[in-house]
């Protein structure tokens, strides 16, 4: 048995019950919770988002042709 004391929660559940044509408030709440859990499971983790951004940035990076810089050339660029 589900007891809803918060009027806003009850109103939201009743609204969903009508819009989704489910028979009870409990069914509406179950539907909302199942959808929210599915949405949370589908979200990318922070590490996955960082990896995707990194791949995108690296794909746009301009890489000069030729040999890599020597230590002396790097030092010159950094004012060393």
mmCIF file of the N, C-alpha and C atoms, coordinates in Angstrom:
data_MODEL
# 
_entry.id   MODEL 
# 
loop_
_atom_site.group_PDB 
_atom_site.id 
_atom_site.type_symbol 
_atom_site.label_atom_id 
_atom_site.label_alt_id 
_atom_site.label_comp_id 
_atom_site.label_asym_id 
_atom_site.label_entity_id 
_atom_site.label_seq_id 
_atom_site.pdbx_PDB_ins_code 
_atom_site.Cartn_x 
_atom_site.Cartn_y 
_atom_site.Cartn_z 
_atom_site.occupancy 
_atom_site.B_iso_or_equiv 
_atom_site.pdbx_formal_charge 
_atom_site.auth_seq_id 
_atom_site.auth_comp_id 
_atom_site.auth_asym_id 
_atom_site.auth_atom_id 
_atom_site.pdbx_PDB_model_num 
ATOM 1   N N  . UNK A 1 1  ? 0.844  -1.178 0.000   1.00 0.00 ? 1  UNK A N  1 
ATOM 2   C CA . UNK A 1 1  ? 0.000  0.000  0.000   1.00 0.00 ? 1  UNK A CA 1 
ATOM 3   C C  . UNK A 1 1  ? 0.889  1.241  0.000   1.00 0.00 ? 1  UNK A C  1 
ATOM 4   N N  . UNK A 1 2  ? 0.585  2.150  -0.859  1.00 0.00 ? 2  UNK A N  1 
ATOM 5   C CA . UNK A 1 2  ? 1.357  3.378  -0.996  1.00 0.00 ? 2  UNK A CA 1 
ATOM 6   C C  . UNK A 1 2  ? 0.591  4.526  -0.350  1.00 0.00 ? 2  UNK A C  1 
ATOM 7   N N  . UNK A 1 3  ? 1.270  5.257  0.506   1.00 0.00 ? 3  UNK A N  1 
ATOM 8   C CA . UNK A 1 3  ? 0.653  6.397  1.166   1.00 0.00 ? 3  UNK A CA 1 
ATOM 9   C C  . UNK A 1 3  ? 1.413  7.652  0.758   1.00 0.00 ? 3  UNK A C  1 
ATOM 10  N N  . UNK A 1 4  ? 0.720  8.557  0.070   1.00 0.00 ? 4  UNK A N  1 
ATOM 11  C CA . UNK A 1 4  ? 1.344  9.801  -0.386  1.00 0.00 ? 4  UNK A CA 1 
ATOM 12  C C  . UNK A 1 4  ? 0.817  10.937 0.485   1.00 0.00 ? 4  UNK A C  1 
ATOM 13  N N  . UNK A 1 5  ? 1.720  11.573 1.207   1.00 0.00 ? 5  UNK A N  1 
ATOM 14  C CA . UNK A 1 5  ? 1.323  12.665 2.101   1.00 0.00 ? 5  UNK A CA 1 
ATOM 15  C C  . UNK A 1 5  ? 1.550  14.029 1.467   1.00 0.00 ? 5  UNK A C  1 
ATOM 16  N N  . UNK A 1 6  ? 2.445  14.090 0.512   1.00 0.00 ? 6  UNK A N  1 
ATOM 17  C CA . UNK A 1 6  ? 2.778  15.358 -0.142  1.00 0.00 ? 6  UNK A CA 1 
ATOM 18  C C  . UNK A 1 6  ? 1.763  15.623 -1.259  1.00 0.00 ? 6  UNK A C  1 
ATOM 19  N N  . UNK A 1 7  ? 1.057  16.737 -1.157  1.00 0.00 ? 7  UNK A N  1 
ATOM 20  C CA . UNK A 1 7  ? 0.009  17.049 -2.139  1.00 0.00 ? 7  UNK A CA 1 
ATOM 21  C C  . UNK A 1 7  ? 0.568  17.272 -3.543  1.00 0.00 ? 7  UNK A C  1 
ATOM 22  N N  . UNK A 1 8  ? 1.740  17.858 -3.631  1.00 0.00 ? 8  UNK A N  1 
ATOM 23  C CA . UNK A 1 8  ? 2.355  18.083 -4.955  1.00 0.00 ? 8  UNK A CA 1 
ATOM 24  C C  . UNK A 1 8  ? 2.676  16.745 -5.613  1.00 0.00 ? 8  UNK A C  1 
ATOM 25  N N  . UNK A 1 9  ? 3.198  15.805 -4.837  1.00 0.00 ? 9  UNK A N  1 
ATOM 26  C CA . UNK A 1 9  ? 3.507  14.474 -5.369  1.00 0.00 ? 9  UNK A CA 1 
ATOM 27  C C  . UNK A 1 9  ? 2.222  13.792 -5.817  1.00 0.00 ? 9  UNK A C  1 
ATOM 28  N N  . UNK A 1 10 ? 1.185  13.891 -5.003  1.00 0.00 ? 10 UNK A N  1 
ATOM 29  C CA . UNK A 1 10 ? -0.100 13.290 -5.370  1.00 0.00 ? 10 UNK A CA 1 
ATOM 30  C C  . UNK A 1 10 ? -0.634 13.909 -6.665  1.00 0.00 ? 10 UNK A C  1 
ATOM 31  N N  . UNK A 1 11 ? -0.556 15.228 -6.781  1.00 0.00 ? 11 UNK A N  1 
ATOM 32  C CA . UNK A 1 11 ? -1.050 15.906 -7.985  1.00 0.00 ? 11 UNK A CA 1 
ATOM 33  C C  . UNK A 1 11 ? -0.260 15.474 -9.219  1.00 0.00 ? 11 UNK A C  1 
ATOM 34  N N  . UNK A 1 12 ? 1.063  15.367 -9.077  1.00 0.00 ? 12 UNK A N  1 
ATOM 35  C CA . UNK A 1 12 ? 1.886  14.916 -10.205 1.00 0.00 ? 12 UNK A CA 1 
ATOM 36  C C  . UNK A 1 12 ? 1.535  13.484 -10.597 1.00 0.00 ? 12 UNK A C  1 
ATOM 37  N N  . UNK A 1 13 ? 1.353  12.628 -9.610  1.00 0.00 ? 13 UNK A N  1 
ATOM 38  C CA . UNK A 1 13 ? 1.011  11.231 -9.882  1.00 0.00 ? 13 UNK A CA 1 
ATOM 39  C C  . UNK A 1 13 ? -0.352 11.128 -10.560 1.00 0.00 ? 13 UNK A C  1 
ATOM 40  N N  . UNK A 1 14 ? -1.319 11.905 -10.102 1.00 0.00 ? 14 UNK A N  1 
ATOM 41  C CA . UNK A 1 14 ? -2.644 11.885 -10.722 1.00 0.00 ? 14 UNK A CA 1 
ATOM 42  C C  . UNK A 1 14 ? -2.587 12.416 -12.149 1.00 0.00 ? 14 UNK A C  1 
ATOM 43  N N  . UNK A 1 15 ? -1.798 13.457 -12.364 1.00 0.00 ? 15 UNK A N  1 
ATOM 44  C CA . UNK A 1 15 ? -1.633 14.008 -13.710 1.00 0.00 ? 15 UNK A CA 1 
ATOM 45  C C  . UNK A 1 15 ? -1.035 12.962 -14.645 1.00 0.00 ? 15 UNK A C  1 
ATOM 46  N N  . UNK A 1 16 ? 0.009  12.287 -14.186 1.00 0.00 ? 16 UNK A N  1 
ATOM 47  C CA . UNK A 1 16 ? 0.632  11.240 -14.998 1.00 0.00 ? 16 UNK A CA 1 
ATOM 48  C C  . UNK A 1 16 ? -0.333 10.084 -15.234 1.00 0.00 ? 16 UNK A C  1 
ATOM 49  N N  . UNK A 1 17 ? -1.097 9.729  -14.216 1.00 0.00 ? 17 UNK A N  1 
ATOM 50  C CA . UNK A 1 17 ? -2.066 8.646  -14.324 1.00 0.00 ? 17 UNK A CA 1 
ATOM 51  C C  . UNK A 1 17 ? -3.057 8.941  -15.452 1.00 0.00 ? 17 UNK A C  1 
ATOM 52  N N  . UNK A 1 18 ? -3.541 10.170 -15.521 1.00 0.00 ? 18 UNK A N  1 
ATOM 53  C CA . UNK A 1 18 ? -4.488 10.551 -16.568 1.00 0.00 ? 18 UNK A CA 1 
ATOM 54  C C  . UNK A 1 18 ? -3.820 10.598 -17.942 1.00 0.00 ? 18 UNK A C  1 
ATOM 55  N N  . UNK A 1 19 ? -2.639 11.199 -18.010 1.00 0.00 ? 19 UNK A N  1 
ATOM 56  C CA . UNK A 1 19 ? -1.965 11.365 -19.301 1.00 0.00 ? 19 UNK A CA 1 
ATOM 57  C C  . UNK A 1 19 ? -1.489 10.046 -19.890 1.00 0.00 ? 19 UNK A C  1 
ATOM 58  N N  . UNK A 1 20 ? -1.096 9.115  -19.040 1.00 0.00 ? 20 UNK A N  1 
ATOM 59  C CA . UNK A 1 20 ? -0.593 7.818  -19.517 1.00 0.00 ? 20 UNK A CA 1 
ATOM 60  C C  . UNK A 1 20 ? -1.659 6.727  -19.459 1.00 0.00 ? 20 UNK A C  1 
ATOM 61  N N  . UNK A 1 21 ? -2.836 7.099  -19.016 1.00 0.00 ? 21 UNK A N  1 
ATOM 62  C CA . UNK A 1 21 ? -3.960 6.173  -18.969 1.00 0.00 ? 21 UNK A CA 1 
ATOM 63  C C  . UNK A 1 21 ? -3.623 4.900  -18.195 1.00 0.00 ? 21 UNK A C  1 
ATOM 64  N N  . UNK A 1 22 ? -3.046 5.088  -17.014 1.00 0.00 ? 22 UNK A N  1 
ATOM 65  C CA . UNK A 1 22 ? -2.765 3.949  -16.142 1.00 0.00 ? 22 UNK A CA 1 
ATOM 66  C C  . UNK A 1 22 ? -3.858 3.902  -15.073 1.00 0.00 ? 22 UNK A C  1 
ATOM 67  N N  . UNK A 1 23 ? -4.158 2.710  -14.553 1.00 0.00 ? 23 UNK A N  1 
ATOM 68  C CA . UNK A 1 23 ? -5.345 2.556  -13.703 1.00 0.00 ? 23 UNK A CA 1 
ATOM 69  C C  . UNK A 1 23 ? -5.242 3.117  -12.286 1.00 0.00 ? 23 UNK A C  1 
ATOM 70  N N  . UNK A 1 24 ? -4.017 3.222  -11.749 1.00 0.00 ? 24 UNK A N  1 
ATOM 71  C CA . UNK A 1 24 ? -3.895 3.660  -10.353 1.00 0.00 ? 24 UNK A CA 1 
ATOM 72  C C  . UNK A 1 24 ? -2.736 4.639  -10.196 1.00 0.00 ? 24 UNK A C  1 
ATOM 73  N N  . UNK A 1 25 ? -2.750 5.340  -9.070  1.00 0.00 ? 25 UNK A N  1 
ATOM 74  C CA . UNK A 1 25 ? -1.641 6.236  -8.749  1.00 0.00 ? 25 UNK A CA 1 
ATOM 75  C C  . UNK A 1 25 ? -0.360 5.426  -8.567  1.00 0.00 ? 25 UNK A C  1 
ATOM 76  N N  . UNK A 1 26 ? -0.480 4.261  -7.952  1.00 0.00 ? 26 UNK A N  1 
ATOM 77  C CA . UNK A 1 26 ? 0.690  3.402  -7.759  1.00 0.00 ? 26 UNK A CA 1 
ATOM 78  C C  . UNK A 1 26 ? 1.305  3.026  -9.101  1.00 0.00 ? 26 UNK A C  1 
ATOM 79  N N  . UNK A 1 27 ? 0.466  2.700  -10.081 1.00 0.00 ? 27 UNK A N  1 
ATOM 80  C CA . UNK A 1 27 ? 0.968  2.354  -11.411 1.00 0.00 ? 27 UNK A CA 1 
ATOM 81  C C  . UNK A 1 27 ? 1.642  3.558  -12.064 1.00 0.00 ? 27 UNK A C  1 
ATOM 82  N N  . UNK A 1 28 ? 1.091  4.739  -11.849 1.00 0.00 ? 28 UNK A N  1 
ATOM 83  C CA . UNK A 1 28 ? 1.695  5.956  -12.404 1.00 0.00 ? 28 UNK A CA 1 
ATOM 84  C C  . UNK A 1 28 ? 3.058  6.215  -11.776 1.00 0.00 ? 28 UNK A C  1 
ATOM 85  N N  . UNK A 1 29 ? 3.151  6.036  -10.469 1.00 0.00 ? 29 UNK A N  1 
ATOM 86  C CA . UNK A 1 29 ? 4.428  6.238  -9.783  1.00 0.00 ? 29 UNK A CA 1 
ATOM 87  C C  . UNK A 1 29 ? 5.437  5.185  -10.221 1.00 0.00 ? 29 UNK A C  1 
ATOM 88  N N  . UNK A 1 30 ? 4.993  3.934  -10.359 1.00 0.00 ? 30 UNK A N  1 
ATOM 89  C CA . UNK A 1 30 ? 5.882  2.867  -10.839 1.00 0.00 ? 30 UNK A CA 1 
ATOM 90  C C  . UNK A 1 30 ? 6.414  3.224  -12.229 1.00 0.00 ? 30 UNK A C  1 
ATOM 91  N N  . UNK A 1 31 ? 5.525  3.680  -13.116 1.00 0.00 ? 31 UNK A N  1 
ATOM 92  C CA . UNK A 1 31 ? 5.927  4.060  -14.468 1.00 0.00 ? 31 UNK A CA 1 
ATOM 93  C C  . UNK A 1 31 ? 6.953  5.190  -14.430 1.00 0.00 ? 31 UNK A C  1 
ATOM 94  N N  . UNK A 1 32 ? 6.696  6.195  -13.615 1.00 0.00 ? 32 UNK A N  1 
ATOM 95  C CA . UNK A 1 32 ? 7.625  7.325  -13.516 1.00 0.00 ? 32 UNK A CA 1 
ATOM 96  C C  . UNK A 1 32 ? 8.979  6.879  -12.993 1.00 0.00 ? 32 UNK A C  1 
ATOM 97  N N  . UNK A 1 33 ? 8.972  6.035  -11.971 1.00 0.00 ? 33 UNK A N  1 
ATOM 98  C CA . UNK A 1 33 ? 10.236 5.556  -11.406 1.00 0.00 ? 33 UNK A CA 1 
ATOM 99  C C  . UNK A 1 33 ? 10.990 4.674  -12.393 1.00 0.00 ? 33 UNK A C  1 
ATOM 100 N N  . UNK A 1 34 ? 10.285 3.790  -13.092 1.00 0.00 ? 34 UNK A N  1 
ATOM 101 C CA . UNK A 1 34 ? 10.942 2.938  -14.094 1.00 0.00 ? 34 UNK A CA 1 
ATOM 102 C C  . UNK A 1 34 ? 11.570 3.781  -15.197 1.00 0.00 ? 34 UNK A C  1 
ATOM 103 N N  . UNK A 1 35 ? 10.838 4.806  -15.644 1.00 0.00 ? 35 UNK A N  1 
ATOM 104 C CA . UNK A 1 35 ? 11.374 5.679  -16.693 1.00 0.00 ? 35 UNK A CA 1 
ATOM 105 C C  . UNK A 1 35 ? 12.579 6.472  -16.200 1.00 0.00 ? 35 UNK A C  1 
ATOM 106 N N  . UNK A 1 36 ? 12.536 6.926  -14.970 1.00 0.00 ? 36 UNK A N  1 
ATOM 107 C CA . UNK A 1 36 ? 13.656 7.694  -14.418 1.00 0.00 ? 36 UNK A CA 1 
ATOM 108 C C  . UNK A 1 36 ? 14.890 6.817  -14.238 1.00 0.00 ? 36 UNK A C  1 
ATOM 109 N N  . UNK A 1 37 ? 14.692 5.586  -13.773 1.00 0.00 ? 37 UNK A N  1 
ATOM 110 C CA . UNK A 1 37 ? 15.821 4.661  -13.624 1.00 0.00 ? 37 UNK A CA 1 
ATOM 111 C C  . UNK A 1 37 ? 16.418 4.343  -14.992 1.00 0.00 ? 37 UNK A C  1 
ATOM 112 N N  . UNK A 1 38 ? 15.578 4.110  -15.997 1.00 0.00 ? 38 UNK A N  1 
ATOM 113 C CA . UNK A 1 38 ? 16.078 3.835  -17.350 1.00 0.00 ? 38 UNK A CA 1 
ATOM 114 C C  . UNK A 1 38 ? 16.858 5.027  -17.889 1.00 0.00 ? 38 UNK A C  1 
ATOM 115 N N  . UNK A 1 39 ? 16.360 6.220  -17.638 1.00 0.00 ? 39 UNK A N  1 
ATOM 116 C CA . UNK A 1 39 ? 17.052 7.432  -18.099 1.00 0.00 ? 39 UNK A CA 1 
ATOM 117 C C  . UNK A 1 39 ? 18.395 7.582  -17.401 1.00 0.00 ? 39 UNK A C  1 
ATOM 118 N N  . UNK A 1 40 ? 18.433 7.316  -16.112 1.00 0.00 ? 40 UNK A N  1 
ATOM 119 C CA . UNK A 1 40 ? 19.691 7.408  -15.362 1.00 0.00 ? 40 UNK A CA 1 
ATOM 120 C C  . UNK A 1 40 ? 20.693 6.365  -15.845 1.00 0.00 ? 40 UNK A C  1 
ATOM 121 N N  . UNK A 1 41 ? 20.217 5.171  -16.153 1.00 0.00 ? 41 UNK A N  1 
ATOM 122 C CA . UNK A 1 41 ? 21.104 4.116  -16.644 1.00 0.00 ? 41 UNK A CA 1 
ATOM 123 C C  . UNK A 1 41 ? 21.655 4.440  -18.027 1.00 0.00 ? 41 UNK A C  1 
ATOM 124 N N  . UNK A 1 42 ? 20.900 5.200  -18.815 1.00 0.00 ? 42 UNK A N  1 
ATOM 125 C CA . UNK A 1 42 ? 21.326 5.530  -20.173 1.00 0.00 ? 42 UNK A CA 1 
ATOM 126 C C  . UNK A 1 42 ? 22.325 6.681  -20.211 1.00 0.00 ? 42 UNK A C  1 
ATOM 127 N N  . UNK A 1 43 ? 22.422 7.436  -19.124 1.00 0.00 ? 43 UNK A N  1 
ATOM 128 C CA . UNK A 1 43 ? 23.348 8.566  -19.098 1.00 0.00 ? 43 UNK A CA 1 
ATOM 129 C C  . UNK A 1 43 ? 24.791 8.081  -19.140 1.00 0.00 ? 43 UNK A C  1 
ATOM 130 N N  . UNK A 1 44 ? 25.598 8.853  -19.814 1.00 0.00 ? 44 UNK A N  1 
ATOM 131 C CA . UNK A 1 44 ? 27.021 8.543  -19.868 1.00 0.00 ? 44 UNK A CA 1 
ATOM 132 C C  . UNK A 1 44 ? 27.668 8.934  -18.543 1.00 0.00 ? 44 UNK A C  1 
ATOM 133 N N  . UNK A 1 45 ? 28.628 8.150  -18.122 1.00 0.00 ? 45 UNK A N  1 
ATOM 134 C CA . UNK A 1 45 ? 29.369 8.499  -16.912 1.00 0.00 ? 45 UNK A CA 1 
ATOM 135 C C  . UNK A 1 45 ? 30.249 9.712  -17.210 1.00 0.00 ? 45 UNK A C  1 
ATOM 136 N N  . UNK A 1 46 ? 30.738 10.338 -16.170 1.00 0.00 ? 46 UNK A N  1 
ATOM 137 C CA . UNK A 1 46 ? 31.627 11.484 -16.344 1.00 0.00 ? 46 UNK A CA 1 
ATOM 138 C C  . UNK A 1 46 ? 32.845 11.088 -17.167 1.00 0.00 ? 46 UNK A C  1 
ATOM 139 N N  . UNK A 1 47 ? 33.413 9.926  -16.885 1.00 0.00 ? 47 UNK A N  1 
ATOM 140 C CA . UNK A 1 47 ? 34.594 9.471  -17.618 1.00 0.00 ? 47 UNK A CA 1 
ATOM 141 C C  . UNK A 1 47 ? 34.269 9.274  -19.099 1.00 0.00 ? 47 UNK A C  1 
ATOM 142 N N  . UNK A 1 48 ? 33.098 8.722  -19.405 1.00 0.00 ? 48 UNK A N  1 
ATOM 143 C CA . UNK A 1 48 ? 32.706 8.528  -20.804 1.00 0.00 ? 48 UNK A CA 1 
ATOM 144 C C  . UNK A 1 48 ? 32.536 9.868  -21.508 1.00 0.00 ? 48 UNK A C  1 
ATOM 145 N N  . UNK A 1 49 ? 31.951 10.859 -20.818 1.00 0.00 ? 49 UNK A N  1 
ATOM 146 C CA . UNK A 1 49 ? 31.781 12.182 -21.427 1.00 0.00 ? 49 UNK A CA 1 
ATOM 147 C C  . UNK A 1 49 ? 33.127 12.843 -21.671 1.00 0.00 ? 49 UNK A C  1 
ATOM 148 N N  . UNK A 1 50 ? 34.040 12.733 -20.704 1.00 0.00 ? 50 UNK A N  1 
ATOM 149 C CA . UNK A 1 50 ? 35.377 13.311 -20.865 1.00 0.00 ? 50 UNK A CA 1 
ATOM 150 C C  . UNK A 1 50 ? 36.094 12.639 -22.032 1.00 0.00 ? 50 UNK A C  1 
ATOM 151 N N  . UNK A 1 51 ? 36.010 11.317 -22.113 1.00 0.00 ? 51 UNK A N  1 
ATOM 152 C CA . UNK A 1 51 ? 36.656 10.591 -23.209 1.00 0.00 ? 51 UNK A CA 1 
ATOM 153 C C  . UNK A 1 51 ? 36.098 11.021 -24.563 1.00 0.00 ? 51 UNK A C  1 
ATOM 154 N N  . UNK A 1 52 ? 34.776 11.194 -24.647 1.00 0.00 ? 52 UNK A N  1 
ATOM 155 C CA . UNK A 1 52 ? 34.156 11.617 -25.903 1.00 0.00 ? 52 UNK A CA 1 
ATOM 156 C C  . UNK A 1 52 ? 34.613 13.024 -26.287 1.00 0.00 ? 52 UNK A C  1 
ATOM 157 N N  . UNK A 1 53 ? 34.653 13.930 -25.312 1.00 0.00 ? 53 UNK A N  1 
ATOM 158 C CA . UNK A 1 53 ? 35.130 15.289 -25.589 1.00 0.00 ? 53 UNK A CA 1 
ATOM 159 C C  . UNK A 1 53 ? 36.595 15.289 -26.006 1.00 0.00 ? 53 UNK A C  1 
ATOM 160 N N  . UNK A 1 54 ? 37.383 14.456 -25.368 1.00 0.00 ? 54 UNK A N  1 
ATOM 161 C CA . UNK A 1 54 ? 38.808 14.363 -25.705 1.00 0.00 ? 54 UNK A CA 1 
ATOM 162 C C  . UNK A 1 54 ? 38.988 13.865 -27.133 1.00 0.00 ? 54 UNK A C  1 
ATOM 163 N N  . UNK A 1 55 ? 38.243 12.808 -27.500 1.00 0.00 ? 55 UNK A N  1 
ATOM 164 C CA . UNK A 1 55 ? 38.338 12.286 -28.876 1.00 0.00 ? 55 UNK A CA 1 
ATOM 165 C C  . UNK A 1 55 ? 37.934 13.350 -29.892 1.00 0.00 ? 55 UNK A C  1 
ATOM 166 N N  . UNK A 1 56 ? 36.868 14.086 -29.582 1.00 0.00 ? 56 UNK A N  1 
ATOM 167 C CA . UNK A 1 56 ? 36.402 15.128 -30.495 1.00 0.00 ? 56 UNK A CA 1 
ATOM 168 C C  . UNK A 1 56 ? 37.449 16.228 -30.639 1.00 0.00 ? 56 UNK A C  1 
ATOM 169 N N  . UNK A 1 57 ? 38.023 16.653 -29.518 1.00 0.00 ? 57 UNK A N  1 
ATOM 170 C CA . UNK A 1 57 ? 39.042 17.706 -29.558 1.00 0.00 ? 57 UNK A CA 1 
ATOM 171 C C  . UNK A 1 57 ? 40.279 17.242 -30.314 1.00 0.00 ? 57 UNK A C  1 
ATOM 172 N N  . UNK A 1 58 ? 40.711 16.016 -30.058 1.00 0.00 ? 58 UNK A N  1 
ATOM 173 C CA . UNK A 1 58 ? 41.899 15.506 -30.746 1.00 0.00 ? 58 UNK A CA 1 
ATOM 174 C C  . UNK A 1 58 ? 41.662 15.350 -32.240 1.00 0.00 ? 58 UNK A C  1 
ATOM 175 N N  . UNK A 1 59 ? 40.429 15.025 -32.626 1.00 0.00 ? 59 UNK A N  1 
ATOM 176 C CA . UNK A 1 59 ? 40.150 14.874 -34.055 1.00 0.00 ? 59 UNK A CA 1 
ATOM 177 C C  . UNK A 1 59 ? 40.221 16.215 -34.777 1.00 0.00 ? 59 UNK A C  1 
ATOM 178 N N  . UNK A 1 60 ? 40.018 17.310 -34.036 1.00 0.00 ? 60 UNK A N  1 
ATOM 179 C CA . UNK A 1 60 ? 40.075 18.644 -34.631 1.00 0.00 ? 60 UNK A CA 1 
ATOM 180 C C  . UNK A 1 60 ? 41.454 19.282 -34.514 1.00 0.00 ? 60 UNK A C  1 
ATOM 181 N N  . UNK A 1 61 ? 42.325 18.683 -33.728 1.00 0.00 ? 61 UNK A N  1 
ATOM 182 C CA . UNK A 1 61 ? 43.643 19.268 -33.498 1.00 0.00 ? 61 UNK A CA 1 
ATOM 183 C C  . UNK A 1 61 ? 44.451 19.278 -34.789 1.00 0.00 ? 61 UNK A C  1 
ATOM 184 N N  . UNK A 1 62 ? 45.120 20.389 -35.023 1.00 0.00 ? 62 UNK A N  1 
ATOM 185 C CA . UNK A 1 62 ? 45.982 20.511 -36.197 1.00 0.00 ? 62 UNK A CA 1 
ATOM 186 C C  . UNK A 1 62 ? 47.355 19.986 -35.812 1.00 0.00 ? 62 UNK A C  1 
ATOM 187 N N  . UNK A 1 63 ? 47.782 18.996 -36.537 1.00 0.00 ? 63 UNK A N  1 
ATOM 188 C CA . UNK A 1 63 ? 49.102 18.415 -36.267 1.00 0.00 ? 63 UNK A CA 1 
ATOM 189 C C  . UNK A 1 63 ? 50.037 18.814 -37.405 1.00 0.00 ? 63 UNK A C  1 
ATOM 190 N N  . UNK A 1 64 ? 51.091 19.526 -37.073 1.00 0.00 ? 64 UNK A N  1 
ATOM 191 C CA . UNK A 1 64 ? 52.013 19.941 -38.131 1.00 0.00 ? 64 UNK A CA 1 
ATOM 192 C C  . UNK A 1 64 ? 52.736 18.730 -38.714 1.00 0.00 ? 64 UNK A C  1 
ATOM 193 N N  . UNK A 1 65 ? 52.982 18.766 -40.015 1.00 0.00 ? 65 UNK A N  1 
ATOM 194 C CA . UNK A 1 65 ? 53.714 17.661 -40.633 1.00 0.00 ? 65 UNK A CA 1 
ATOM 195 C C  . UNK A 1 65 ? 55.187 17.695 -40.222 1.00 0.00 ? 65 UNK A C  1 
ATOM 196 N N  . UNK A 1 66 ? 55.844 16.601 -40.360 1.00 0.00 ? 66 UNK A N  1 
ATOM 197 C CA . UNK A 1 66 ? 57.280 16.575 -40.105 1.00 0.00 ? 66 UNK A CA 1 
ATOM 198 C C  . UNK A 1 66 ? 57.634 15.959 -38.773 1.00 0.00 ? 66 UNK A C  1 
ATOM 199 N N  . UNK A 1 67 ? 58.880 16.143 -38.439 1.00 0.00 ? 67 UNK A N  1 
ATOM 200 C CA . UNK A 1 67 ? 59.440 15.553 -37.231 1.00 0.00 ? 67 UNK A CA 1 
ATOM 201 C C  . UNK A 1 67 ? 58.963 16.298 -35.987 1.00 0.00 ? 67 UNK A C  1 
ATOM 202 N N  . UNK A 1 68 ? 58.896 15.602 -34.865 1.00 0.00 ? 68 UNK A N  1 
ATOM 203 C CA . UNK A 1 68 ? 58.558 16.289 -33.617 1.00 0.00 ? 68 UNK A CA 1 
ATOM 204 C C  . UNK A 1 68 ? 59.666 17.272 -33.247 1.00 0.00 ? 68 UNK A C  1 
ATOM 205 N N  . UNK A 1 69 ? 59.308 18.240 -32.427 1.00 0.00 ? 69 UNK A N  1 
ATOM 206 C CA . UNK A 1 69 ? 60.291 19.235 -32.004 1.00 0.00 ? 69 UNK A CA 1 
ATOM 207 C C  . UNK A 1 69 ? 61.356 18.594 -31.122 1.00 0.00 ? 69 UNK A C  1 
ATOM 208 N N  . UNK A 1 70 ? 62.539 19.114 -31.245 1.00 0.00 ? 70 UNK A N  1 
ATOM 209 C CA . UNK A 1 70 ? 63.619 18.670 -30.362 1.00 0.00 ? 70 UNK A CA 1 
ATOM 210 C C  . UNK A 1 70 ? 63.497 19.414 -29.041 1.00 0.00 ? 70 UNK A C  1 
ATOM 211 N N  . UNK A 1 71 ? 64.262 18.993 -28.057 1.00 0.00 ? 71 UNK A N  1 
ATOM 212 C CA . UNK A 1 71 ? 64.243 19.665 -26.763 1.00 0.00 ? 71 UNK A CA 1 
ATOM 213 C C  . UNK A 1 71 ? 64.685 21.116 -26.911 1.00 0.00 ? 71 UNK A C  1 
ATOM 214 N N  . UNK A 1 72 ? 65.680 21.342 -27.726 1.00 0.00 ? 72 UNK A N  1 
ATOM 215 C CA . UNK A 1 72 ? 66.164 22.711 -27.925 1.00 0.00 ? 72 UNK A CA 1 
ATOM 216 C C  . UNK A 1 72 ? 65.080 23.584 -28.559 1.00 0.00 ? 72 UNK A C  1 
ATOM 217 N N  . UNK A 1 73 ? 64.360 23.046 -29.537 1.00 0.00 ? 73 UNK A N  1 
ATOM 218 C CA . UNK A 1 73 ? 63.295 23.818 -30.190 1.00 0.00 ? 73 UNK A CA 1 
ATOM 219 C C  . UNK A 1 73 ? 62.161 24.125 -29.199 1.00 0.00 ? 73 UNK A C  1 
ATOM 220 N N  . UNK A 1 74 ? 61.808 23.158 -28.366 1.00 0.00 ? 74 UNK A N  1 
ATOM 221 C CA . UNK A 1 74 ? 60.776 23.390 -27.348 1.00 0.00 ? 74 UNK A CA 1 
ATOM 222 C C  . UNK A 1 74 ? 61.231 24.464 -26.361 1.00 0.00 ? 74 UNK A C  1 
ATOM 223 N N  . UNK A 1 75 ? 62.484 24.375 -25.942 1.00 0.00 ? 75 UNK A N  1 
ATOM 224 C CA . UNK A 1 75 ? 63.011 25.372 -25.006 1.00 0.00 ? 75 UNK A CA 1 
ATOM 225 C C  . UNK A 1 75 ? 62.977 26.763 -25.618 1.00 0.00 ? 75 UNK A C  1 
ATOM 226 N N  . UNK A 1 76 ? 63.323 26.858 -26.916 1.00 0.00 ? 76 UNK A N  1 
ATOM 227 C CA . UNK A 1 76 ? 63.282 28.155 -27.597 1.00 0.00 ? 76 UNK A CA 1 
ATOM 228 C C  . UNK A 1 76 ? 61.860 28.716 -27.631 1.00 0.00 ? 76 UNK A C  1 
ATOM 229 N N  . UNK A 1 77 ? 60.888 27.843 -27.877 1.00 0.00 ? 77 UNK A N  1 
ATOM 230 C CA . UNK A 1 77 ? 59.496 28.293 -27.934 1.00 0.00 ? 77 UNK A CA 1 
ATOM 231 C C  . UNK A 1 77 ? 59.014 28.794 -26.575 1.00 0.00 ? 77 UNK A C  1 
ATOM 232 N N  . UNK A 1 78 ? 59.511 28.185 -25.510 1.00 0.00 ? 78 UNK A N  1 
ATOM 233 C CA . UNK A 1 78 ? 59.099 28.561 -24.167 1.00 0.00 ? 78 UNK A CA 1 
ATOM 234 C C  . UNK A 1 78 ? 60.013 29.629 -23.567 1.00 0.00 ? 78 UNK A C  1 
ATOM 235 N N  . UNK A 1 79 ? 60.928 30.135 -24.358 1.00 0.00 ? 79 UNK A N  1 
ATOM 236 C CA . UNK A 1 79 ? 61.808 31.198 -23.885 1.00 0.00 ? 79 UNK A CA 1 
ATOM 237 C C  . UNK A 1 79 ? 62.908 30.695 -22.968 1.00 0.00 ? 79 UNK A C  1 
ATOM 238 N N  . UNK A 1 80 ? 63.284 29.420 -23.147 1.00 0.00 ? 80 UNK A N  1 
ATOM 239 C CA . UNK A 1 80 ? 64.285 28.836 -22.249 1.00 0.00 ? 80 UNK A CA 1 
ATOM 240 C C  . UNK A 1 80 ? 65.678 28.912 -22.741 1.00 0.00 ? 80 UNK A C  1 
# 
